[in-house]
């Protein structure tokens, strides 16, 4: 039996329209899936927040770099130990910055959070928060100065430091005479008085050690204490720098001959100490004969310690005195001194000085500028 044609078992491929319809159905089912919906929502929120953060950051940077609120130059004191939040709040209260929060975040983003330095600072009108940050970070503080003249005593130096309003804190206990270096010291407002004293002491110790180690080899001085003591006497005897090596040579020569130094400033220190002689109090014969440990008209050799704080020039003069035979000096009437190697020469110099004194007194009386005693 012959069979007819058989039906084809091969599947008929879908049409293009059928494929498209199937894809639409799959997408529709995926869109309705809850996880996909949640992910889409979160992505949208994250994108929104990122855009907001970017906008906020852009705005904050503009505020940080933009012109500040100051209309005129102002100063501000950043205290020691103040944290960034305290500094930011203080600057905002002072009207130097417009926002403590923006300043704090800006400083942290710049990596300067722990680098702001204490001190007193000046800010120009319109200074930006970045300007303020850089000023504090670089430590460009206002510097004050206190000057200590050569030959001042510790008592006088402490009185000056106590009166300096830009310094803070109490003075330390009184330090030994001769241990502070007369100099001009610069400091920032709020620095402690104790720190300045420590700085003076360290500077004097370093200088004295340096000059003592470089001294002439034949000095009749046994230790560094005597070195400073003699320099303090030289300091008080003359204010003329060029004369100090000559004055030092006189005292060195006297020490070699075991002669009394006979220095008036040692009389004064022995009686009145670091406070100094009252202005209207003359040196009397009783003072010259007064037996104090410092009176070199009575004792031989050097007193037990310095009578003032010598400066570099006086210390250098003692370390390297002029080479002379002089044993005497007296004021010459012009602000300097006349030197002599013999007593006869010295007495002649004294007579000349007395004559100048008398002539000066006569001139002052003639012009009405002299000081006259008023009888009771």
MINU-489752 format. One line per field, with one value per residue (C-alpha): x, y, z. Coordinates in pm, whole numbers, always signed. Each point is the difference from the previous one (the first is absolute). Example, Ala and Ser with C-alpha at 12.3 -4.5 7.8 and 13.67 -1.06 7.14 Angstrom:
<nodes>
x = [+1230;+137] .
y = [-450;+344] .
z = [+780;-66] .
</nodes>
This chain:
<nodes>
x = [+0;+132;-15;-57;+216;+65;-35;+332;+105;+239;-131;-111;+220;-180;-64;+165;-313;-21;+360;-64;-312;+188;+268;-259;-158;+333;+82;-342;+41;+354;-125;-258;+268;+27;+376;+49;-240;+189;+335;-122;-132;+324;+204;-220;+40;+378;+27;-209;+211;+323;-127;-98;+337;+182;-209;+58;+372;+15;-192;+214;+321;-131;-75;+342;+188;-228;+30;-48;-216;+275;-52;+322;+326;-40;+218;-82;+182;+3;+64;+237;-159;-316;-156;-120;-364;+88;+213;-275;-266;+219;+73;-371;-86;+269;-156;+313;-173;-366;-42;+189;-138;+121;+336;+42;-92;+215;+302;-43;-33;+323;+176;+79;-218;+288;+233;-157;+238;-72;+79;-137;-83;-101;-255;-60;-349;-185;+244;-140;-21;+286;+207;-77;+91;+331;+90;-59;+165;+314;+22;+25;-79;+51;+330;+44;+337;+143;+344;+227;+286;+351;+89;-349;-44;-234;-233;-24;-47;-278;-174;+4;-135;-275;-107;-8;-373;+44;+163;-203;+41;+200;+372;+208;+200;+282;+304;+363;+151;+194;-184;-224;+123;-88;-151;-318;-233;-290;-308;-362;-279;-89;+348;+83;+239;+163;+82;+171;+208;+97;+98;+213;+170;+77;+139;+227;+126;+85;+178;+197;+116;+106;+200;+152;+135;+158;+148;+359;+224;+157;-305;+10;-349;-48;-348;-296;-182;+281;+3;-365;+52;+284;-194;-293;+231;+142;-356;-103;+314;-43;-273;+248;+63;+344;+118;-94;+322;+200;-206;+35;+379;+7;-184;+206;+321;-128;-89;+350;+150;-248;-132;-356;-220;-165;-305;-289;-269;+103;-68;-347;-86;+125;-232;-308;+23;-178;-242;+283;+91;-279;+47;+49;+220;+374;+276;+117;+327;-186;-108;+359;+115;-301;+93;-216;+111;-20;+185;+328;+131;+10;+50;+286;-68;-342;-333;-186;-210;-107;-152;-200;-60;+288;-51;+215;+234;+89;+55;+221;+196;+84;+80;+237;+97;+219;+371;+90;+181;-288;-122;-235;-277;-230;-276;+136;-306;-101;-172;+317;+295;+363;+238;+329;+273;+130;-168;+151;-150;-331;-7;+66;-291;-218;+92;-90;-333;-75;+76;-243;-262;+43;-18;-313;-161;+88;-145;-320;-35;+61;-277;-235;+13;+200;-154;+5;-63;-294;+56;-276] .
y = [+0;+329;+280;+365;+299;+29;+322;+184;-42;+306;+287;+308;+298;+293;+303;+336;+133;-298;+55;+367;-81;-252;+254;+255;-252;-84;+370;+57;-287;+125;+351;-130;-181;+168;-25;+182;+271;+43;+15;+261;+206;-22;+92;+303;+107;-52;+201;+278;+4;+3;+297;+177;-77;+129;+315;+47;-55;+246;+257;-59;+41;+327;+117;-119;+177;+301;+342;+0;+228;+227;+364;+124;-155;-197;-199;-324;-199;-377;-146;-286;-342;+108;-265;+64;+28;+260;+198;-7;+111;+282;+127;+0;+191;+255;+52;-115;-294;-45;-366;-206;-320;+76;+112;-316;-233;+197;-16;-374;-64;+198;-224;+293;-104;-45;+259;+329;+186;+211;+371;+344;+51;+293;-53;+230;+120;-263;-280;-332;-307;-144;+312;-37;-370;+64;+281;-224;-301;+195;+162;+355;+147;+359;+28;+223;+96;+63;+159;-58;+254;-118;+36;-42;-211;-299;+211;+264;-260;-176;+334;+67;-346;+42;+327;-145;-41;-229;-267;-242;-190;+56;+55;-294;+18;+256;-135;+69;+334;-5;-295;+194;+128;+366;+1;+71;-298;-48;-195;-57;+133;-245;-149;-56;+211;-317;-98;+335;-34;-352;+130;+275;-249;-245;+277;+133;-347;-77;+334;-14;-356;+94;+309;-166;-284;+255;+229;+121;-253;+228;+144;+12;-152;-351;-95;+93;+159;+249;+64;+110;+197;+207;+52;+135;+255;+106;+29;+235;+215;+116;+16;+57;-327;+106;+72;-335;-187;+290;+3;-379;+34;+231;-251;-291;+189;+79;-366;-103;+247;-97;+358;+80;+56;+309;-6;+228;-231;-271;+241;+66;-367;-87;+257;+12;-332;-56;+289;+247;+328;+257;+282;+277;-201;+83;-246;+111;-64;-235;-201;-22;-129;-226;-363;-200;-315;+198;+320;-18;+303;-229;-354;-119;-186;-55;+14;-330;+33;+224;+341;+8;-191;+70;+4;-149;+301;+2;-376;+23;+286;-214;-304;+210;+318;+270;-47;+302;+91;+222;-29;+299;+175;+292;+176;+252;+226;-106;-326;-207;-62;+107;-288;+2;-246;+200;+167;+339;-20;-106;+287;+244;-151;+33;+370;+64;-171;+200;+320;-104;-76;+343;+176;-195;+89;+370;-3;-162;+251;+287;-120;-101;-370;-113;-181;+214;-103;+177;+101;-97] .
z = [+0;-100;+257;-88;+109;+382;+197;+77;+372;-3;+225;-181;+114;+168;-198;+68;+157;+232;+118;+73;+192;+215;+85;+100;+228;+167;+59;+142;+245;+101;+58;+234;+208;+349;+27;-325;+109;+329;-174;-239;+292;+194;-305;-54;+363;-13;-314;+155;+316;-202;-196;+324;+161;-304;+0;+376;-41;-285;+203;+311;-198;-136;+354;+125;-278;-33;+160;+376;+216;+138;-93;+170;+116;+321;+237;+174;+268;-46;+346;+60;+13;-182;-223;-353;+106;+264;-243;-264;+248;+128;-351;-81;+319;-86;-342;-182;-171;-90;+100;+256;-153;-352;+133;+207;-288;-243;+230;+48;-374;-51;+252;+231;+294;+245;-149;+112;+231;+306;-2;-81;-367;-220;-278;-294;-98;-201;+91;-118;+221;-202;+74;+368;-3;-177;+241;+302;-159;-96;+344;-137;+340;+115;+185;+304;+146;+345;+31;+298;+19;+81;+364;+141;+309;+22;+214;-273;-274;+190;+54;-375;-82;+260;-164;-354;-66;-303;+219;+209;+324;+315;+17;+119;+323;-10;-185;+101;-99;-325;-155;-241;-336;-69;-347;-197;+11;-241;+98;-89;+219;+272;+33;+364;+202;+127;-359;-65;+318;-105;-343;+157;+232;-280;-221;+277;+94;-362;-55;+326;-69;-354;+106;+307;-213;-236;+269;+16;+174;+262;+176;+384;+14;+132;-119;-218;+295;+55;-375;+6;+323;-144;-325;+202;+168;-336;-133;+281;-22;-361;-259;-283;-182;-128;+356;+151;-92;+150;+320;+18;-28;+304;+218;-134;+84;+349;+61;-105;+251;+275;+5;+102;-306;+155;-226;+98;-148;+248;+286;-137;-46;+346;+158;-223;-182;-329;+56;-56;+166;+36;-249;+254;+233;-29;+83;+343;+178;+233;-307;-126;+339;+47;+45;-237;-187;-326;+95;-194;+189;+305;-132;-215;-320;-149;+184;+60;-315;-289;+67;-324;-321;-241;-375;-272;-32;+371;+4;-309;+160;+303;-213;-212;+190;-148;+71;+220;+318;+118;+357;+23;-188;+68;-193;-250;-15;-351;+86;-20;+231;+36;+78;+187;+94;+302;+293;-92;-349;+148;+249;-285;-191;+310;+36;-364;+49;+316;-190;-275;+265;+160;-337;-93;+333;-48;-351;+123;+283;-241;-231;+279;-88;+302;+294;+312;+355;+167;+360;+240] .
</nodes>
